Amino acid sequence: MGALFEEFKQLNPDIPIQVVYRRTGPALKWVQQSSINPVDMIISSSPTFFHDLDNEGLIVAPLEQYEMPAWLTVHDLTKSNKTIALGYSGITIMYNQRYLEKNNLPIPHTWKDLAAAQFSGHIMMSTPNNSGTTHMMVEGVLQQKGWQQGWALLREVGGNLASVSARSFGVSESISRGLVGAGVVIDSYAIDAKNKFPFTDFNYLPNTVILPTYISVTPRGRNKANVAKLIQYFLSNNGQTLISSSAIAKHSLTDASLAQSSHPVINEDLLFNRATIINALFDQVITYQLPKLQLAWKLIHQAEATNNISPDEQNIIKQARQLASAVPINETESLQLQHQFIRQANEYKHATEIEQIMYQWRKESESQLDQAISLMNSLASQKR
């Protein structure tokens, strides 16, 4: 987005601009505590971020209203007159062609491809706890596949991860450097990498979520007229042309092609009512379990690839797969716990209760992986 601000400053040298980049969690705290140096404008692709801001009264309708194109409104999850879209992005699997060829790996097109045994140790993703766009990717999987099958797919993909990046940009950076072969990233990162490194490329995930980039303004802002002028520039022909250029690598509001070709089904109530739980659960069952998750799935995939598997052995493998796939809570519990997490997070004296719940998730997940590994090791010893 830097190129947009730079051009605006050139056109309006008398308007001072300070841009602060923050992940969604720290950004929310920044806006909450910005009474001394208030934030004027917020830009993000995370609808849950704007939902949280709206609930706390931290955003208001801009001075001038702009209508979102009809073809993009179906992908607008904020459904608020307090947000304006300046462009949009899609979700891709980015890959390093040299790395794939060197490791004799096919080009991945789907989440299922990334879960295949051959990609063990060759992929990366970021944690949704630090990335609003990754949260949308994870939520998209859970809503398309359902809670049980969705987490099973995510945990199998997790077993193939070389590492979990603390930031979404770290995924595209690692793929470009040849540290891993592929990963799921927002398309602006993939397009930017391809422009710089021709040996990288990407595929759009089929029927996945479309991510409008939203703008909103705050009630504490002191420069409303200047903000209105900046929004006018973003939505002008010049601004939209720059948004779709390689410098920004987003889809402009004049380009309906990707948005119209994707038809994801996203339940907004589910999205907003379990966001905190999804992010916390991902870390407890994937991020913090990575070494055991990697081992469990490696052993399961190896067992599934052996010849002459008896019915009893198939049952043992199935049991191990179920143990490595399951998460400690069901979908109903996730919705019930969301309110408890939010309430107690705001009452610091109860924070230890949240920590205890997450500790139980982590220990239960660890125990399940230990059992899966034990089953696979016992099976392997019997086959020798």
Backbone hydrogen bonds in HBPLUS format (Angstrom, degrees):
<---DONOR---> <-ACCEPTOR-->    atom                        ^
c    i                          cat <-CA-CA->   ^        H-A-AA   ^      H-
h    n   atom  resd res      DA  || num        DHA   H-A  angle D-A-AA Bond
n    s   type  num  typ     dist DA aas  dist angle  dist       angle   num
A0004-LEU N   A0001-MET O   3.04 MM   3  5.54 131.0  2.29 111.7 123.5     1
A0006-GLU N   A0002-GLY O   2.95 MM   4  6.20 155.8  2.01 152.6 160.3     2
A0007-GLU N   A0003-ALA O   3.04 MM   4  6.22 163.3  2.07 147.8 151.1     3
A0008-PHE N   A0004-LEU O   3.03 MM   4  6.22 159.7  2.07 146.6 152.8     4
A0009-LYS N   A0005-PHE O   2.89 MM   4  6.07 156.1  1.95 147.0 153.2     5
A0010-GLN N   A0006-GLU O   3.05 MM   4  6.33 147.0  2.16 143.1 151.9     6
A0011-LEU N   A0007-GLU O   3.00 MM   4  6.30 150.5  2.08 147.8 155.6     7
A0012-ASN N   A0008-PHE O   2.75 MM   4  5.92 134.0  1.96 142.8 157.2     8
A0015-ILE N   A0012-ASN O   3.04 MM   3  5.72 171.1  2.05 124.7 127.3     9
A0027-ALA N   A0023-ARG O   2.79 MM   4  5.79 149.9  1.88 156.6 166.9    10
A0028-LEU N   A0024-THR O   2.94 MM   4  6.11 152.2  2.02 149.6 154.6    11
A0029-LYS N   A0025-GLY O   3.36 MM   4  6.74 161.0  2.40 151.1 155.2    12
A0030-TRP N   A0026-PRO O   2.89 MM   4  6.10 150.2  1.98 144.1 153.3    13
A0031-VAL N   A0027-ALA O   2.98 MM   4  6.26 162.0  2.01 154.4 156.8    14
A0032-GLN N   A0028-LEU O   2.97 MM   4  6.17 158.9  2.01 148.3 154.9    15
A0033-GLN N   A0029-LYS O   3.01 MM   4  6.12 144.9  2.13 145.3 153.2    16
A0034-SER N   A0031-VAL O   3.37 MM   3  5.11 169.1  2.38 106.3 106.2    17
A0218-THR N   A0040-ASP O   3.27 MM 178  5.63 153.5  2.35 133.0 135.6    18
A0042-ILE N   A0216-SER O   2.84 MM 174  5.28 159.6  1.88 153.8 156.0    19
A0216-SER N   A0042-ILE O   2.95 MM 174  5.28 142.8  2.09 148.0 155.7    20
A0044-SER N   A0214-TYR O   3.12 MM 170  5.47 152.1  2.20 141.1 149.6    21
A0214-TYR N   A0044-SER O   2.75 MM 170  5.47 154.9  1.81 157.6 154.3    22
A0050-PHE N   A0046-SER O   3.40 MM   4  6.83 156.9  2.46 147.8 152.1    23
A0051-HIS N   A0047-PRO O   2.85 MM   4  6.06 146.7  1.96 144.0 154.6    24
A0052-ASP N   A0048-THR O   2.92 MM   4  6.13 156.1  1.98 145.2 150.2    25
A0053-LEU N   A0049-PHE O   2.97 MM   4  6.24 158.9  2.01 146.0 152.4    26
A0054-ASP N   A0050-PHE O   2.83 MM   4  5.92 159.2  1.87 145.3 150.9    27
A0055-ASN N   A0051-HIS O   2.99 MM   4  6.18 158.7  2.04 145.9 151.6    28
A0056-GLU N   A0052-ASP O   3.20 MM   4  6.42 139.5  2.37 142.2 151.8    29
A0056-GLU N   A0053-LEU O   3.22 MM   3  5.31 131.2  2.48  95.6 108.1    30
A0058-LEU N   A0053-LEU O   2.88 MM   5  5.07 166.5  1.90 156.8 152.1    31
A0057-GLY N   A0054-ASP O   3.01 MM   3  5.05 162.1  2.04 107.2 112.0    32
A0060-VAL N   A0217-VAL O   2.97 MM 157  5.94 155.2  2.04 150.1 154.7    33
A0072-LEU N   A0069-PRO O   2.90 MM   3  5.41 149.5  2.00 114.1 123.8    34
A0073-THR N   A0069-PRO O   3.17 MM   4  6.46 135.9  2.37 148.6 161.2    35
A0075-HIS N   A0072-LEU O   2.91 MM   3  5.44 152.2  1.99 114.7 123.5    36
A0076-ASP N   A0073-THR O   3.06 MM   3  4.87 158.7  2.11 100.0 106.7    37
A0084-ILE N   A0215-ILE O   2.91 MM 131  5.10 149.6  2.00 142.6 151.6    38
A0215-ILE N   A0084-ILE O   2.67 MM 131  5.10 142.5  1.80 147.7 160.5    39
A0086-LEU N   A0213-THR O   2.95 MM 127  5.89 162.2  1.99 169.1 174.8    40
A0213-THR N   A0087-GLY O   2.87 MM 126  5.45 167.9  1.88 133.3 135.2    41
A0088-TYR N   A0251-HIS O   2.92 MM 163  5.20 146.7  2.03 142.5 151.7    42
A0251-HIS N   A0088-TYR O   2.87 MM 163  5.20 162.5  1.90 171.2 165.2    43
A0089-SER N   A0211-LEU O   2.85 MM 122  5.06 146.0  1.97 123.1 133.9    44
A0211-LEU N   A0089-SER O   2.86 MM 122  5.06 171.8  1.87 152.3 153.5    45
A0187-ASP N   A0090-GLY O   2.85 MM  97  5.43 160.3  1.89 153.3 151.4    46
A0205-LEU N   A0091-ILE O   3.00 MM 114  6.07 166.7  2.02 144.6 148.8    47
A0092-THR N   A0185-VAL O   2.85 MM  93  5.51 174.2  1.86 166.8 168.3    48
A0185-VAL N   A0092-THR O   2.95 MM  93  5.51 151.1  2.03 144.4 153.7    49
A0093-ILE N   A0203-ASN O   2.80 MM 110  5.35 157.3  1.86 156.4 162.8    50
A0203-ASN N   A0093-ILE O   3.02 MM 110  5.35 149.6  2.12 134.1 142.5    51
A0094-MET N   A0183-GLY O   2.84 MM  89  5.52 147.2  1.95 175.1 170.9    52
A0183-GLY N   A0094-MET O   2.98 MM  89  5.52 141.3  2.13 152.3 159.2    53
A0095-TYR N   A0201-ASP O   2.85 MM 106  5.57 164.1  1.87 154.3 155.3    54
A0201-ASP N   A0095-TYR O   2.99 MM 106  5.57 156.5  2.05 154.2 160.6    55
A0096-ASN N   A0181-GLY O   2.85 MM  85  5.27 151.5  1.93 150.8 154.6    56
A0100-LEU N   A0096-ASN O   2.99 MM   4  6.30 165.2  2.01 160.3 164.4    57
A0097-GLN N   A0199-PHE O   2.80 MM 102  5.47 149.4  1.89 167.5 171.4    58
A0101-GLU N   A0097-GLN O   3.00 MM   4  6.16 163.9  2.02 150.9 155.2    59
A0102-LYS N   A0098-ARG O   2.90 MM   4  6.05 160.7  1.94 149.4 155.2    60
A0103-ASN N   A0099-TYR O   2.99 MM   4  6.17 148.7  2.09 149.0 157.0    61
A0105-LEU N   A0100-LEU O   2.78 MM   5  4.73 172.2  1.78 142.2 145.0    62
A0104-ASN N   A0101-GLU O   3.21 MM   3  4.92 163.2  2.24  99.4 103.6    63
A0113-ASP N   A0110-THR O   3.13 MM   3  5.15 122.0  2.49  93.9 107.8    64
A0114-LEU N   A0110-THR O   3.27 MM   4  6.70 151.8  2.36 143.9 150.5    65
A0114-LEU N   A0111-TRP O   3.02 MM   3  5.13 115.4  2.45  96.8 112.3    66
A0115-ALA N   A0111-TRP O   3.09 MM   4  6.45 127.7  2.38 141.1 155.6    67
A0115-ALA N   A0112-LYS O   3.08 MM   3  5.02 136.5  2.28  94.6 107.2    68
A0116-ALA N   A0113-ASP O   3.14 MM   3  5.37 160.9  2.18 107.2 113.1    69
A0119-PHE N   A0116-ALA O   3.05 MM   3  5.83 163.1  2.08 123.6 128.7    70
A0120-SER N   A0117-ALA O   3.13 MM   3  5.66 159.5  2.17 124.3 124.2    71
A0122-HIS N   A0119-PHE O   2.95 MM   3  5.15 164.0  1.98 134.7 132.6    72
A0121-GLY N   A0160-ASN O   2.82 MM  39  5.07 138.1  2.00 110.2 123.9    73
A0181-GLY N   A0122-HIS O   2.73 MM  59  5.29 148.1  1.83 136.0 146.1    74
A0182-ALA N   A0122-HIS O   3.35 MM  60  6.79 147.2  2.46 149.3 156.4    75
A0162-ALA N   A0123-ILE O   2.81 MM  39  5.82 170.2  1.82 167.2 163.9    76
A0124-MET N   A0182-ALA O   3.12 MM  58  6.65 136.9  2.32 144.6 157.2    77
A0165-SER N   A0125-MET O   2.87 MM  40  5.99 155.4  1.93 140.5 144.6    78
A0127-THR N   A0165-SER O   3.26 MM  38  6.49 140.0  2.43 179.1 168.8    79
A0130-ASN N   A0127-THR O   3.11 MM   3  5.77 156.8  2.17 117.5 123.1    80
A0135-HIS N   A0131-SER O   3.01 MM   4  6.29 153.5  2.08 146.7 154.4    81
A0136-MET N   A0132-GLY O   3.13 MM   4  6.42 148.8  2.23 139.5 146.9    82
A0137-MET N   A0133-THR O   3.04 MM   4  6.40 146.6  2.16 142.2 151.5    83
A0138-VAL N   A0134-THR O   2.93 MM   4  6.23 163.5  1.96 157.6 160.3    84
A0139-GLU N   A0135-HIS O   2.86 MM   4  6.04 166.6  1.88 152.3 156.6    85
A0140-GLY N   A0136-MET O   2.91 MM   4  5.94 148.5  2.01 138.2 147.0    86
A0141-VAL N   A0137-MET O   3.14 MM   4  6.50 150.7  2.23 145.4 152.0    87
A0142-LEU N   A0138-VAL O   3.06 MM   4  6.40 163.4  2.08 154.2 158.2    88
A0143-GLN N   A0139-GLU O   2.91 MM   4  6.10 152.2  1.99 150.0 157.3    89
A0144-GLN N   A0140-GLY O   2.97 MM   4  6.06 151.1  2.06 144.3 152.1    90
A0145-LYS N   A0141-VAL O   2.87 MM   4  5.84 164.1  1.89 153.5 158.1    91
A0146-GLY N   A0142-LEU O   2.84 MM   4  5.07 133.2  2.06 123.5 134.8    92
A0150-GLY N   A0146-GLY O   2.69 MM   4  5.34 143.6  1.82 143.6 155.4    93
A0151-TRP N   A0147-TRP O   3.03 MM   4  6.10 167.6  2.05 148.2 150.8    94
A0152-ALA N   A0148-GLN O   3.04 MM   4  6.18 152.4  2.12 142.0 150.6    95
A0153-LEU N   A0149-GLN O   2.97 MM   4  6.16 155.2  2.03 144.1 149.5    96
A0154-LEU N   A0150-GLY O   2.97 MM   4  6.25 162.2  2.00 148.9 154.2    97
A0155-ARG N   A0151-TRP O   2.82 MM   4  5.94 157.9  1.86 151.1 156.3    98
A0156-GLU N   A0152-ALA O   3.04 MM   4  6.18 146.5  2.15 140.0 149.0    99
A0157-VAL N   A0153-LEU O   2.90 MM   4  6.14 160.1  1.94 151.8 157.5   100
A0158-GLY N   A0154-LEU O   2.76 MM   4  5.93 148.7  1.85 137.1 147.4   101
A0159-GLY N   A0155-ARG O   2.95 MM   4  6.20 136.1  2.14 134.5 144.5   102
A0159-GLY N   A0156-GLU O   3.16 MM   3  5.05 125.1  2.48  90.5 104.1   103
A0160-ASN N   A0157-VAL O   2.89 MM   3  5.30 149.4  1.99 109.9 119.7   104
A0161-LEU N   A0158-GLY O   3.14 MM   3  5.18 157.6  2.19 103.6 110.6   105
A0170-GLY N   A0167-ARG O   3.05 MM   3  5.40 136.8  2.24 104.5 116.3   106
A0171-VAL N   A0168-SER O   3.12 MM   3  5.64 150.5  2.21 111.0 118.4   107
A0173-GLU N   A0169-PHE O   3.07 MM   4  6.23 158.7  2.11 152.6 159.4   108
A0174-SER N   A0170-GLY O   3.00 MM   4  6.00 154.6  2.07 136.4 142.4   109
A0175-ILE N   A0171-VAL O   3.02 MM   4  6.30 154.8  2.09 151.4 158.5   110
A0176-SER N   A0172-SER O   2.96 MM   4  6.09 160.6  2.00 145.4 150.9   111
A0177-ARG N   A0173-GLU O   3.02 MM   4  6.22 147.0  2.13 142.7 151.6   112
A0179-LEU N   A0174-SER O   2.90 MM   5  5.21 152.7  1.97 164.2 161.5   113
A0178-GLY N   A0175-ILE O   3.08 MM   3  5.12 153.1  2.16 101.4 109.8   114
A0189-TYR N   A0186-ILE O   3.17 MM   3  5.89 136.0  2.37 119.6 128.3   115
A0191-ILE N   A0187-ASP O   2.74 MM   4  5.92 163.1  1.77 160.9 164.5   116
A0192-ASP N   A0188-SER O   3.05 MM   4  6.03 161.0  2.09 137.8 143.5   117
A0193-ALA N   A0189-TYR O   2.94 MM   4  6.12 156.8  2.00 145.1 151.7   118
A0194-LYS N   A0190-ALA O   2.95 MM   4  6.14 158.3  2.00 145.9 151.9   119
A0195-ASN N   A0191-ILE O   3.01 MM   4  6.25 151.3  2.09 149.5 156.7   120
A0196-LYS N   A0192-ASP O   3.26 MM   4  6.52 140.6  2.43 139.1 148.8   121
A0196-LYS N   A0193-ALA O   3.08 MM   3  5.17 127.2  2.37  97.1 110.9   122
A0197-PHE N   A0193-ALA O   2.63 MM   4  5.68 158.8  1.68 159.8 167.2   123
A0200-THR N   A0197-PHE O   2.91 MM   3  5.79 163.8  1.93 132.0 134.4   124
A0221-GLY N   A0218-THR O   3.37 MM   3  5.47 158.0  2.42 101.9 108.1   125
A0227-VAL N   A0223-ASN O   2.92 MM   4  6.17 155.0  1.98 154.9 163.2   126
A0228-ALA N   A0224-LYS O   2.92 MM   4  6.12 157.3  1.97 146.3 152.0   127
A0229-LYS N   A0225-ALA O   3.07 MM   4  6.33 148.7  2.17 140.8 149.1   128
A0230-LEU N   A0226-ASN O   2.92 MM   4  6.22 149.8  2.02 144.7 153.0   129
A0231-ILE N   A0227-VAL O   2.91 MM   4  6.22 159.6  1.95 155.3 160.1   130
A0232-GLN N   A0228-ALA O   3.01 MM   4  6.20 156.5  2.07 143.2 149.8   131
A0233-TYR N   A0229-LYS O   3.04 MM   4  6.33 150.1  2.14 141.2 148.9   132
A0234-PHE N   A0230-LEU O   2.95 MM   4  6.30 160.3  1.99 151.8 156.7   133
A0235-LEU N   A0231-ILE O   3.09 MM   4  6.34 154.8  2.16 151.5 157.0   134
A0236-SER N   A0233-TYR O   3.08 MM   3  5.01 156.5  2.14 103.1 110.5   135
A0240-GLN N   A0236-SER O   2.87 MM   4  6.06 167.2  1.89 157.8 161.0   136
A0241-THR N   A0237-ASN O   2.93 MM   4  6.04 150.0  2.02 144.0 152.4   137
A0242-LEU N   A0238-ASN O   3.06 MM   4  6.29 154.5  2.13 145.5 151.9   138
A0243-ILE N   A0239-GLY O   2.93 MM   4  6.19 150.6  2.02 146.0 154.7   139
A0244-SER N   A0240-GLN O   3.24 MM   4  6.44 150.4  2.33 142.2 147.6   140
A0245-SER N   A0242-LEU O   3.05 MM   3  4.96 152.8  2.13 100.2 108.8   141
A0250-LYS N   A0243-ILE O   3.03 MM   7  5.66 167.6  2.04 161.0 158.2   142
A0248-ILE N   A0245-SER O   3.20 MM   3  5.77 142.9  2.34 113.2 120.7   143
A0249-ALA N   A0245-SER O   2.70 MM   4  5.55 158.2  1.75 172.5 173.0   144
A0255-ASP N   A0252-SER O   3.14 MM   3  5.42 166.3  2.16 110.7 114.2   145
A0260-GLN N   A0256-ALA O   2.92 MM   4  5.88 158.9  1.97 164.3 169.6   146
A0261-SER N   A0257-SER O   3.23 MM   4  6.31 129.7  2.50 136.7 148.8   147
A0261-SER N   A0258-LEU O   3.14 MM   3  5.19 136.5  2.34  97.5 109.7   148
A0271-LEU N   A0267-ASN O   3.03 MM   4  6.30 164.8  2.05 152.9 157.6   149
A0272-PHE N   A0268-GLU O   2.93 MM   4  6.13 171.1  1.94 158.7 158.6   150
A0273-ASN N   A0269-ASP O   2.83 MM   4  5.69 152.8  1.90 145.9 154.7   151
A0278-ILE N   A0274-ARG O   2.90 MM   4  6.10 165.6  1.92 163.4 167.1   152
A0279-ASN N   A0275-ALA O   3.14 MM   4  6.34 169.4  2.15 154.9 156.9   153
A0280-ALA N   A0276-THR O   3.08 MM   4  6.24 161.6  2.11 145.6 150.9   154
A0281-LEU N   A0277-ILE O   2.77 MM   4  5.83 164.2  1.79 156.1 161.1   155
A0282-PHE N   A0278-ILE O   2.94 MM   4  6.04 160.3  1.98 150.2 155.1   156
A0283-ASP N   A0279-ASN O   3.42 MM   4  6.65 161.8  2.45 142.9 146.3   157
A0284-GLN N   A0280-ALA O   3.16 MM   4  6.45 158.1  2.21 147.7 153.7   158
A0285-VAL N   A0281-LEU O   2.96 MM   4  6.10 156.5  2.01 159.0 163.9   159
A0286-ILE N   A0282-PHE O   2.84 MM   4  5.53 133.5  2.06 144.6 153.7   160
A0287-THR N   A0282-PHE O   3.29 MM   5  6.69 151.0  2.38 134.5 141.9   161
A0288-TYR N   A0283-ASP O   2.80 MM   5  5.81 169.2  1.81 164.9 163.5   162
A0289-GLN N   A0286-ILE O   3.13 MM   3  5.10 145.5  2.26 100.9 111.3   163
A0293-LEU N   A0289-GLN O   2.79 MM   4  5.72 159.6  1.83 162.8 166.1   164
A0294-GLN N   A0290-LEU O   2.81 MM   4  5.91 162.3  1.85 158.1 161.5   165
A0295-LEU N   A0291-PRO O   3.10 MM   4  6.33 160.9  2.14 144.2 149.1   166
A0296-ALA N   A0292-LYS O   2.85 MM   4  5.95 168.3  1.86 150.4 154.1   167
A0297-TRP N   A0293-LEU O   3.13 MM   4  6.22 172.9  2.13 150.7 152.7   168
A0298-LYS N   A0294-GLN O   2.99 MM   4  6.06 147.8  2.10 142.0 151.6   169
A0299-LEU N   A0295-LEU O   2.98 MM   4  6.17 163.3  2.01 155.6 158.8   170
A0300-ILE N   A0296-ALA O   2.96 MM   4  6.19 155.2  2.02 146.6 154.2   171
A0301-HIS N   A0297-TRP O   2.90 MM   4  5.93 167.2  1.91 145.3 149.0   172
A0302-GLN N   A0298-LYS O   2.98 MM   4  6.12 153.9  2.05 142.1 149.8   173
A0303-ALA N   A0299-LEU O   2.93 MM   4  6.11 156.8  1.98 145.3 151.4   174
A0304-GLU N   A0300-ILE O   2.92 MM   4  6.17 158.4  1.97 151.7 157.7   175
A0305-ALA N   A0301-HIS O   3.10 MM   4  6.24 130.7  2.36 137.5 149.3   176
A0305-ALA N   A0302-GLN O   3.18 MM   3  5.16 135.2  2.39  94.1 106.4   177
A0306-THR N   A0303-ALA O   3.24 MM   3  5.45 161.0  2.28 106.5 112.1   178
A0314-GLN N   A0310-SER O   2.88 MM   4  6.17 151.9  1.96 153.6 162.5   179
A0315-ASN N   A0311-PRO O   3.05 MM   4  6.30 148.7  2.15 143.0 150.6   180
A0316-ILE N   A0312-ASP O   3.10 MM   4  6.45 147.9  2.20 142.4 151.0   181
A0317-ILE N   A0313-GLU O   2.97 MM   4  6.25 160.9  2.00 151.4 156.0   182
A0318-LYS N   A0314-GLN O   2.87 MM   4  6.05 156.3  1.93 144.8 152.0   183
A0319-GLN N   A0315-ASN O   2.91 MM   4  6.11 151.1  1.99 141.6 149.2   184
A0320-ALA N   A0316-ILE O   2.97 MM   4  6.27 157.8  2.02 148.7 154.3   185
A0321-ARG N   A0317-ILE O   2.86 MM   4  6.09 157.0  1.91 150.8 157.5   186
A0322-GLN N   A0318-LYS O   2.98 MM   4  6.22 154.5  2.04 146.1 152.5   187
A0323-LEU N   A0319-GLN O   3.03 MM   4  6.29 155.0  2.09 146.6 153.3   188
A0324-ALA N   A0320-ALA O   2.96 MM   4  6.19 154.2  2.03 148.9 155.7   189
A0325-SER N   A0321-ARG O   2.99 MM   4  6.03 121.9  2.34 137.4 151.9   190
A0325-SER N   A0322-GLN O   3.27 MM   3  5.06 140.9  2.43  91.8 102.8   191
A0326-ALA N   A0322-GLN O   3.09 MM   4  6.03 149.2  2.19 150.7 154.6   192
A0334-SER N   A0330-ASN O   3.05 MM   4  6.33 146.1  2.17 146.3 156.2   193
A0335-LEU N   A0331-GLU O   3.29 MM   4  6.63 149.7  2.39 148.1 154.0   194
A0336-GLN N   A0332-THR O   3.15 MM   4  6.46 150.1  2.25 145.0 153.6   195
A0337-LEU N   A0333-GLU O   2.89 MM   4  6.01 156.5  1.94 152.2 157.8   196
A0338-GLN N   A0334-SER O   3.23 MM   4  6.26 140.3  2.40 137.0 145.5   197
A0340-GLN N   A0337-LEU O   3.03 MM   3  5.07 113.1  2.49  97.8 114.4   198
A0341-PHE N   A0337-LEU O   2.86 MM   4  6.12 160.1  1.90 162.9 168.4   199
A0342-ILE N   A0338-GLN O   3.01 MM   4  6.26 165.9  2.03 154.8 158.1   200
A0343-ARG N   A0339-HIS O   2.94 MM   4  6.01 167.9  1.95 148.5 152.5   201
A0344-GLN N   A0340-GLN O   2.95 MM   4  5.98 167.5  1.97 148.2 152.3   202
A0345-ALA N   A0341-PHE O   2.83 MM   4  5.80 141.8  1.98 140.6 151.3   203
A0346-ASN N   A0342-ILE O   3.21 MM   4  6.40 140.4  2.38 140.8 149.3   204
A0346-ASN N   A0343-ARG O   3.24 MM   3  5.39 131.5  2.49  96.0 107.9   205
A0350-HIS N   A0347-GLU O   2.79 MM   3  5.82 168.3  1.80 138.9 142.2   206
A0351-ALA N   A0348-TYR O   3.09 MM   3  5.12 166.0  2.11 107.9 112.0   207
A0353-GLU N   A0350-HIS O   2.93 MM   3  5.55 142.9  2.07 116.6 126.4   208
A0354-ILE N   A0351-ALA O   3.13 MM   3  5.29 121.0  2.50  99.4 113.0   209
A0355-GLU N   A0351-ALA O   3.06 MM   4  6.43 161.3  2.10 151.2 156.6   210
A0356-GLN N   A0352-THR O   2.92 MM   4  6.10 147.7  2.02 141.1 149.6   211
A0357-ILE N   A0353-GLU O   3.06 MM   4  6.36 154.2  2.13 144.7 150.8   212
A0358-MET N   A0354-ILE O   2.99 MM   4  6.30 167.1  2.01 158.0 160.9   213
A0359-TYR N   A0355-GLU O   2.86 MM   4  6.01 148.5  1.96 142.9 152.4   214
A0360-GLN N   A0356-GLN O   2.96 MM   4  6.22 152.3  2.04 145.4 152.1   215
A0361-TRP N   A0357-ILE O   3.02 MM   4  6.40 154.9  2.08 148.4 155.3   216
A0362-ARG N   A0358-MET O   2.94 MM   4  6.17 161.9  1.97 148.1 152.8   217
A0363-LYS N   A0359-TYR O   2.89 MM   4  6.13 161.7  1.92 151.9 156.5   218
A0364-GLU N   A0360-GLN O   2.91 MM   4  6.00 162.2  1.94 149.8 154.9   219
A0365-SER N   A0361-TRP O   2.89 MM   4  6.04 163.3  1.92 152.2 157.1   220
A0366-GLU N   A0362-ARG O   2.88 MM   4  6.03 155.7  1.94 144.5 151.9   221
A0367-SER N   A0363-LYS O   2.88 MM   4  6.07 155.7  1.94 145.8 152.2   222
A0368-GLN N   A0364-GLU O   3.00 MM   4  6.25 157.3  2.05 148.1 153.8   223
A0369-LEU N   A0365-SER O   3.04 MM   4  6.30 157.4  2.09 148.6 154.4   224
A0370-ASP N   A0366-GLU O   2.91 MM   4  6.16 155.8  1.97 148.3 155.4   225
A0371-GLN N   A0367-SER O   2.97 MM   4  6.24 155.5  2.03 148.1 154.3   226
A0372-ALA N   A0368-GLN O   2.94 MM   4  6.22 156.4  2.00 146.1 152.8   227
A0373-ILE N   A0369-LEU O   2.87 MM   4  6.08 164.1  1.89 154.3 158.2   228
A0374-SER N   A0370-ASP O   2.90 MM   4  6.08 158.7  1.95 146.3 152.6   229
A0375-LEU N   A0371-GLN O   2.93 MM   4  6.15 160.7  1.97 150.6 155.3   230
A0376-MET N   A0372-ALA O   3.06 MM   4  6.29 159.9  2.10 148.6 153.8   231
A0377-ASN N   A0373-ILE O   2.86 MM   4  6.07 155.3  1.92 151.4 158.6   232
A0378-SER N   A0374-SER O   2.93 MM   4  6.09 159.2  1.98 149.8 155.4   233
A0379-LEU N   A0375-LEU O   2.97 MM   4  6.15 154.7  2.03 143.7 150.9   234
A0380-ALA N   A0376-MET O   2.91 MM   4  6.07 156.9  1.97 143.6 149.9   235
A0381-SER N   A0377-ASN O   3.01 MM   4  6.22 153.2  2.09 144.6 151.3   236
A0382-GLN N   A0378-SER O   3.11 MM   4  6.33 146.4  2.23 142.2 150.7   237
A0383-LYS N   A0379-LEU O   3.11 MM   4  6.38 138.2  2.29 142.6 153.6   238
A0383-LYS N   A0380-ALA O   3.20 MM   3  5.14 128.2  2.49  92.1 105.4   239
